[in-house]
Amino acid sequence: MYNYRSLEFQGVFKGIEEIIRKRNLGILELDFLNNSALQDIIKVLEQKDCCSLTELKLGCTQTPTELFNVIRKNKGLKVLELSEMSINSTPLYHYLGNSLFKLVDSRNLKELKLDGCGFLSNLLPKNVDLINLTKMVIVPSSSVASIISNDTDCEISEIVSNMPNLKSLIIPIISDLPLIVLSNHCLELEELDVIDGKNISDQGLLALTKLNHLKKLALGSAIHVTNTSMLEIIRNGRDLSRISLPFSNRYLDSKILPCIIEHCPRLEAITNLPAQITFEELKDFSQSMDYLVILGRCIGESRAFSTNGYLNKLQIDSIKNNSKKLCHFIQNG
């Protein structure tokens, strides 16, 4: 890491400046820059009248408001990522919402990521045409992550109903409604992470069986779903490569394992398997999965093995050695 005023960093900055001045810059990624360095880079971008950016990714920085002049000039932006940021010490969400999307041609956007920037309701792009968006990641900052309600679920549902090309969605979802809307309007969806999911039921999960291209599914803390819906997801999930089962779910059991073996032969990772699934069952399961690289258990409140519920090292090594590709064994407590 360089001090911004050091000779070493000045040399790096001159190189950046030359790239900006001599080429039609298409992709700009800036992380962990102090305010002075970022201001100087933005000043060069403005002087050069840089308007050819297709990707802009900024993270972990205090961002001057002049940045929005750069965004405004680059109407061809296809990828916009803003992570863990504030504007002149003011939380980023005060500058977001519809005001941000007035700066860009939203119909050009393919990927949108707003991570750790404020309240979910302030981040959602309401009344904006994002018909061509293929990836959306919207995660509130950790300090306000719990302030999520059924109202935000309604807003999410309204937004995704106008995203027919969406392939990847990572966003806090609480209840069934957004899942039902996704299953009717986002038929190309390949990746879904609900992050929360505390009120998701079998009805919501069953709706996802309409999504024939689903490859990655993470169910957060959907503690109410049962084998009834999970088995149907697996039977319809021949393309599934990664599954993160609900954390501390008490209703799923070993019945899902033979179903996975039969219907998800190319599964590479499954985590949060219930602790009541025995060591022998896990060993047989891993042996039957040709592509499985990651296997994880969720101990939760269960004490299925020994005194603390965890498999010991000998058992873990035995499962790995008995499998074809398994490299990582995870135990969440």
C-alpha positions in Angstrom: 0.0 0.0 0.0 1.4 3.4 -1.0 1.1 6.7 0.8 -0.7 9.0 -1.7 1.9 11.7 -1.4 4.9 9.3 -1.7 7.0 9.2 -4.8 6.0 5.6 -5.5 2.3 6.5 -5.5 2.9 9.6 -7.6 4.5 7.3 -10.2 1.4 5.1 -10.1 -0.9 8.1 -10.5 1.0 9.4 -13.5 0.5 6.0 -15.1 -3.2 6.2 -14.4 -3.3 9.8 -15.8 -1.6 8.7 -19.0 -4.0 5.9 -19.5 -7.0 8.2 -19.0 -5.5 10.9 -21.3 -4.4 8.7 -24.2 -7.1 6.1 -24.4 -10.8 5.8 -24.6 -11.1 4.4 -21.0 -13.8 1.8 -20.9 -13.5 0.3 -17.4 -12.6 2.1 -14.1 -12.3 0.3 -10.8 -11.2 2.2 -7.7 -10.9 0.7 -4.1 -9.6 2.0 -0.8 -8.4 5.4 -2.2 -8.1 8.4 0.1 -10.2 11.4 -0.8 -7.3 13.4 -2.2 -6.3 10.6 -4.6 -9.8 10.1 -5.8 -10.4 13.8 -6.3 -7.3 14.1 -8.5 -8.4 11.1 -10.6 -11.9 12.5 -11.0 -10.4 15.9 -12.0 -8.4 14.2 -14.8 -11.6 12.3 -15.9 -13.5 15.6 -16.1 -10.7 17.5 -17.9 -10.4 14.7 -20.4 -14.2 14.7 -20.8 -14.2 10.9 -20.3 -17.5 9.6 -21.6 -16.6 6.1 -22.9 -16.9 4.2 -19.6 -18.9 1.0 -19.8 -18.0 -0.2 -16.3 -17.6 1.9 -13.1 -16.8 0.2 -9.8 -16.0 2.1 -6.7 -15.6 0.8 -3.2 -14.6 1.7 0.4 -14.0 5.3 -0.2 -15.1 8.9 0.7 -16.4 10.0 -2.7 -16.6 13.7 -3.7 -19.9 14.8 -5.3 -18.0 15.6 -8.5 -18.1 11.8 -9.2 -21.8 12.3 -10.3 -20.6 14.5 -13.1 -18.5 11.6 -14.4 -21.5 9.3 -14.1 -23.7 11.8 -15.9 -21.4 12.0 -18.9 -21.1 8.2 -19.3 -24.5 7.4 -20.6 -23.2 4.1 -22.0 -22.5 2.6 -18.6 -23.4 -1.1 -18.5 -22.0 -2.0 -15.1 -22.3 0.2 -12.0 -21.0 -1.0 -8.6 -20.9 1.1 -5.5 -19.7 -0.6 -2.3 -19.3 0.6 1.3 -19.2 4.2 0.3 -20.2 7.6 1.5 -20.3 11.0 -0.2 -18.2 13.7 1.7 -18.9 11.8 4.9 -22.7 11.6 4.2 -24.1 8.1 3.8 -24.5 7.2 0.2 -28.2 6.4 0.3 -28.9 10.2 0.6 -27.7 10.5 -3.0 -29.2 7.3 -4.3 -32.8 6.2 -5.1 -34.2 7.7 -8.3 -31.7 10.6 -8.2 -28.8 8.2 -9.1 -30.7 6.6 -12.0 -31.5 10.0 -13.5 -27.8 10.3 -14.2 -27.5 7.2 -16.3 -29.4 5.6 -19.2 -31.0 2.9 -17.1 -31.9 0.9 -20.2 -28.2 0.4 -20.9 -27.4 -1.0 -17.5 -26.7 -4.7 -17.4 -25.3 -5.1 -13.9 -26.1 -3.0 -10.7 -24.5 -3.5 -7.4 -25.2 -1.3 -4.3 -23.5 -3.0 -1.4 -23.3 -1.8 2.2 -24.5 1.7 1.3 -27.6 2.4 3.5 -31.2 1.4 4.1 -32.7 -1.0 1.6 -35.7 1.1 1.0 -33.4 4.1 0.1 -31.4 1.9 -2.4 -34.1 0.4 -4.4 -34.4 1.9 -7.9 -38.1 2.8 -8.0 -40.0 3.8 -11.2 -36.8 3.2 -13.3 -36.7 1.3 -16.6 -34.2 -1.5 -15.9 -35.6 -3.9 -18.5 -32.1 -5.0 -19.7 -30.6 -5.6 -16.3 -29.2 -9.1 -15.9 -27.6 -8.8 -12.5 -28.8 -6.9 -9.4 -27.1 -7.0 -6.0 -28.6 -4.7 -3.4 -27.4 -5.2 0.2 -28.0 -2.7 3.0 -25.1 -1.7 5.3 -24.6 -4.0 8.3 -25.7 -1.2 10.7 -29.2 -1.1 9.2 -29.5 -4.6 7.8 -32.2 -5.6 10.2 -34.5 -2.7 9.1 -36.3 -4.7 6.4 -40.0 -5.1 6.3 -42.9 -6.5 4.2 -43.1 -3.1 2.6 -39.6 -3.6 1.0 -40.8 -7.0 -0.2 -43.6 -5.3 -2.0 -41.2 -2.8 -3.5 -38.8 -5.6 -4.6 -41.7 -7.4 -6.2 -42.7 -4.4 -8.2 -39.2 -3.8 -9.4 -38.3 -7.3 -10.5 -41.7 -7.7 -12.3 -40.2 -5.4 -15.0 -36.9 -7.3 -15.3 -37.5 -10.1 -17.8 -33.8 -10.5 -18.5 -32.6 -10.9 -14.9 -30.2 -13.7 -14.4 -28.8 -13.0 -10.9 -30.5 -11.5 -7.9 -28.9 -11.0 -4.5 -31.2 -9.0 -2.2 -32.8 -9.3 1.3 -36.2 -11.0 0.8 -38.4 -11.8 3.8 -41.5 -13.5 2.5 -43.0 -15.5 -0.4 -44.3 -12.6 -2.5 -41.0 -11.7 -4.3 -40.4 -15.4 -5.0 -43.8 -15.8 -6.6 -43.2 -12.6 -8.7 -39.8 -13.8 -9.8 -41.2 -17.2 -10.9 -43.7 -15.4 -13.2 -41.6 -12.6 -14.6 -37.9 -13.6 -14.4 -37.8 -16.9 -16.2 -34.1 -16.6 -17.1 -33.0 -16.4 -13.5 -29.9 -18.5 -12.7 -28.8 -17.2 -9.3 -30.9 -16.2 -6.3 -29.7 -15.3 -2.8 -32.5 -14.2 -0.4 -30.1 -13.2 2.3 -32.9 -13.1 4.9 -35.9 -15.3 4.2 -37.2 -15.6 7.7 -40.9 -15.7 6.6 -40.5 -17.8 3.4 -42.7 -20.8 3.4 -43.1 -23.9 1.2 -45.5 -22.0 -1.0 -42.9 -19.4 -2.0 -40.2 -22.0 -2.5 -42.5 -24.2 -4.6 -43.0 -21.2 -6.9 -39.3 -21.3 -7.8 -39.8 -24.7 -9.6 -40.9 -22.6 -12.6 -37.4 -21.4 -13.0 -35.8 -23.9 -15.3 -32.3 -22.3 -15.5 -31.6 -22.0 -11.8 -28.0 -22.8 -11.0 -27.3 -21.2 -7.6 -29.8 -20.9 -4.7 -29.1 -19.5 -1.2 -32.0 -19.6 1.2 -30.7 -17.4 4.1 -32.6 -18.2 7.3 -35.8 -19.6 5.7 -36.4 -21.7 8.8 -40.0 -22.6 7.9 -39.4 -24.5 4.6 -39.8 -28.3 4.7 -38.9 -31.3 2.7 -42.1 -30.8 0.7 -40.8 -27.8 -1.2 -37.1 -28.6 -1.0 -37.5 -32.0 -2.7 -39.5 -30.3 -5.5 -36.7 -27.7 -6.0 -34.2 -30.5 -6.2 -36.3 -32.6 -8.6 -36.6 -29.6 -10.9 -32.9 -28.5 -10.5 -30.9 -30.5 -12.8 -28.7 -27.5 -13.5 -28.1 -26.6 -9.9 -24.5 -26.3 -9.0 -24.6 -24.6 -5.6 -27.2 -24.8 -2.8 -27.1 -23.0 0.5 -29.8 -24.5 2.6 -31.5 -22.4 5.3 -29.5 -21.8 8.4 -30.8 -23.6 11.5 -33.7 -25.2 9.7 -35.4 -28.0 11.7 -37.7 -29.4 9.1 -35.2 -30.7 6.5 -33.6 -34.1 6.9 -31.7 -36.8 5.1 -34.4 -37.5 2.6 -33.0 -34.7 0.4 -29.7 -36.6 -0.1 -30.8 -39.4 -2.4 -32.9 -36.9 -4.3 -29.9 -34.7 -4.9 -27.9 -37.7 -6.1 -30.6 -38.6 -8.6 -31.6 -35.2 -9.9 -28.5 -32.8 -9.3 -25.6 -34.9 -10.5 -23.4 -31.9 -11.3 -23.8 -30.2 -7.9 -20.5 -28.6 -6.8 -21.5 -27.2 -3.4 -24.1 -27.7 -0.7 -24.0 -26.0 2.7 -26.0 -25.9 5.9 -27.1 -29.6 5.7 -29.0 -30.4 9.0 -26.8 -31.8 11.8 -29.1 -34.8 12.3 -27.8 -36.2 9.0 -25.4 -38.9 10.2 -21.7 -39.2 9.5 -22.4 -42.4 7.5 -25.1 -40.7 5.4 -22.7 -37.8 4.6 -20.0 -40.2 3.7 -22.2 -42.2 1.3 -23.6 -38.9 -0.2 -20.2 -37.4 -0.9 -19.0 -40.7 -2.5 -21.9 -40.6 -4.9 -21.4 -37.0 -6.1 -18.8 -36.7 -8.8 -18.4 -32.9 -8.8 -19.0 -32.0 -5.1 -16.2 -29.7 -3.9 -17.8 -28.1 -0.9 -19.9 -29.8 1.8 -21.3 -28.0 4.8 -23.3 -28.8 8.0 -25.3 -26.5 10.2 -25.1 -27.5 13.8 -27.5 -24.9 15.1 -29.1 -26.1 18.3 -28.6 -29.8 17.4 -26.2 -32.0 19.4 -26.3 -35.0 17.1 -22.7 -36.0 17.6 -20.5 -36.3 20.7 -21.0 -33.5 23.2 -21.0 -30.5 20.9 -22.6 -31.6 17.7 -19.5 -31.3 15.5 -17.8 -34.0 13.5 -14.3 -34.6 14.5 -11.2 -34.4 12.3 -11.0 -38.1 11.7 -14.6 -38.2 10.5 -14.1 -35.2 8.2 -11.0 -36.7 6.7 -12.8 -40.0 6.1 -15.6 -38.1 4.3 -13.1 -36.3 2.1 -11.0 -39.3 1.4 -14.1 -41.3 0.4 -15.2 -38.6 -2.1 -14.0 -37.8 -5.6 -13.4 -34.1 -5.4 -14.4 -32.8 -2.0 -11.9 -30.3 -0.7 -13.8 -28.2 1.8 -15.9 -29.4 4.7 -17.7 -26.6 6.7 -19.4 -26.8 10.0 -21.5 -23.8 11.1 -22.5 -23.5 14.7 
